[in-house]
Amino acid sequence: MVRGDRTYPLTVEITEWEMSPHPQVPERKQAVHFGYRSTKAEPLPEAVVELAACAVDSADVVLLCDHITVHDAPGDPRVAEGDSWIGAGSDRDVSDTVAVVLLPDQLRGDLYPPGDPKDDDGYVPPRTPRPGDRLRLG
């Protein structure tokens, strides 16, 4: 996992995924339900890490992305598991999903105003891919 030119001691991986209706909105289209595992090699330099999880089709074109958040607090386990959904609250069709990928860039920027000479470190997070963007996988 990276933030600008800094590598974090964190690995996050997709462990499984499936197409199914979200239990809270079963009348909507199919959504992508996925599980993930985060592994910290050491405490993180920031307490919150935000990543993009994207459903892609067979041509590595983004169908839809959402964010997942990994928290790090004293006493948290080194390895943690979670799950999330892509497309549950959207009208976008994700039925052509062939893979769910996590992007290695942290998307959470500074909580301080840009240009704040005391606290802003100048990091500008990358934009989240939009539907139709092609990812270079592999």
C-alpha positions as CSV (number, residue, x, y, z in Angstrom):
1,M,0.0,0.0,0.0
2,V,1.4,3.4,-0.9
3,R,0.7,7.0,-0.2
4,G,2.6,9.2,-2.7
5,D,6.2,8.0,-2.5
6,R,5.8,6.3,0.9
7,T,5.1,2.6,1.2
8,Y,3.0,1.5,4.1
9,P,3.6,-1.7,6.1
10,L,0.1,-2.9,5.1
11,T,-1.2,-5.5,2.6
12,V,-4.9,-5.7,1.7
13,E,-6.2,-8.5,-0.5
14,I,-9.5,-9.7,-1.8
15,T,-10.3,-13.1,-0.4
16,E,-13.6,-13.8,-2.2
17,W,-16.4,-12.2,-4.1
18,E,-19.8,-13.0,-5.5
19,M,-22.7,-11.5,-7.3
20,S,-25.9,-11.2,-5.2
21,P,-28.6,-8.8,-4.2
22,H,-27.7,-6.7,-1.1
23,P,-29.9,-7.9,1.8
24,Q,-31.0,-4.4,2.7
25,V,-32.1,-3.5,-0.9
26,P,-32.9,-6.9,-2.5
27,E,-35.2,-5.3,-5.1
28,R,-32.2,-3.5,-6.7
29,K,-29.9,-5.0,-9.3
30,Q,-27.3,-7.6,-8.4
31,A,-24.3,-6.1,-6.5
32,V,-20.8,-7.4,-5.9
33,H,-20.2,-8.7,-2.3
34,F,-16.5,-9.1,-1.5
35,G,-14.4,-10.1,1.4
36,Y,-10.9,-8.8,2.2
37,R,-8.1,-9.3,4.6
38,S,-5.7,-6.6,5.9
39,T,-2.3,-7.5,7.3
40,K,-0.1,-5.0,9.1
41,A,3.6,-5.7,9.4
42,E,3.9,-3.0,12.0
43,P,1.7,-0.1,13.3
44,L,0.6,2.2,10.6
45,P,1.9,5.8,10.4
46,E,-1.7,7.0,10.2
47,A,-4.8,5.7,12.0
48,V,-7.0,5.4,8.9
49,V,-6.2,4.1,5.4
50,E,-8.8,4.4,2.6
51,L,-8.5,2.3,-0.6
52,A,-10.5,1.9,-3.8
53,A,-12.1,-1.5,-4.6
54,C,-13.2,-1.8,-8.2
55,A,-15.4,-4.2,-10.1
56,V,-13.9,-4.7,-13.6
57,D,-14.9,-6.6,-16.7
58,S,-13.0,-9.0,-18.9
59,A,-11.3,-6.1,-20.7
60,D,-10.1,-4.6,-17.3
61,V,-12.6,-1.7,-17.7
62,V,-14.0,-0.3,-14.5
63,L,-17.7,-1.0,-14.0
64,L,-17.9,0.7,-10.6
65,C,-15.6,1.5,-7.6
66,D,-16.2,2.0,-3.9
67,H,-14.0,2.7,-1.0
68,I,-13.0,0.5,1.9
69,T,-11.4,1.9,5.1
70,V,-8.8,0.1,7.3
71,H,-8.5,1.5,10.8
72,D,-5.4,1.1,13.0
73,A,-5.7,1.6,16.7
74,P,-3.7,0.3,19.6
75,G,-4.8,-3.3,20.4
76,D,-6.2,-3.9,16.9
77,P,-5.2,-7.3,15.5
78,R,-2.3,-7.5,13.0
79,V,-4.6,-9.4,10.6
80,A,-8.2,-8.4,10.2
81,E,-11.0,-9.4,7.8
82,G,-13.9,-7.4,6.5
83,D,-16.4,-7.3,3.7
84,S,-18.1,-4.7,1.6
85,W,-20.3,-4.2,-1.4
86,I,-19.9,-2.5,-4.8
87,G,-23.1,-1.4,-6.6
88,A,-25.6,-2.0,-3.9
89,G,-26.8,1.6,-3.8
90,S,-26.2,2.3,-7.5
91,D,-28.3,2.0,-10.6
92,R,-25.1,0.9,-12.5
93,D,-25.0,-2.6,-13.9
94,V,-22.1,-4.6,-12.5
95,S,-23.3,-8.0,-13.9
96,D,-20.2,-8.2,-16.2
97,T,-17.8,-8.3,-13.3
98,V,-15.0,-10.8,-13.7
99,A,-12.7,-9.5,-10.9
100,V,-12.6,-7.2,-7.9
101,V,-9.4,-5.4,-7.5
102,L,-8.0,-3.1,-4.8
103,L,-5.9,-0.2,-5.9
104,P,-2.6,0.1,-3.9
105,D,-2.8,4.0,-3.5
106,Q,-4.2,5.4,-0.4
107,L,-7.1,7.7,-1.3
108,R,-7.4,9.5,2.0
109,G,-5.8,12.9,1.8
110,D,-4.7,15.1,4.7
111,L,-7.4,16.3,7.1
112,Y,-5.8,19.7,7.1
113,P,-6.4,22.5,4.7
114,P,-4.0,22.5,1.6
115,G,-1.2,24.9,2.1
116,D,-1.3,24.8,5.9
117,P,2.4,25.3,6.6
118,K,2.2,23.6,9.9
119,D,0.2,20.4,9.1
120,D,-0.3,19.9,5.4
121,D,2.2,17.5,3.9
122,G,1.3,18.2,0.3
123,Y,-0.1,14.8,-0.5
124,V,-2.9,14.8,-3.1
125,P,-4.6,11.5,-3.4
126,P,-5.2,10.0,-6.9
127,R,-8.8,10.2,-8.2
128,T,-10.9,7.1,-7.9
129,P,-11.3,5.4,-11.3
130,R,-14.7,6.1,-13.0
131,P,-16.9,3.7,-14.8
132,G,-15.4,3.2,-18.3
133,D,-11.8,3.8,-17.2
134,R,-9.4,1.0,-18.3
135,L,-7.0,-0.3,-15.6
136,R,-3.7,-1.8,-16.4
137,L,-3.8,-5.1,-14.5
138,G,-1.0,-7.7,-14.6
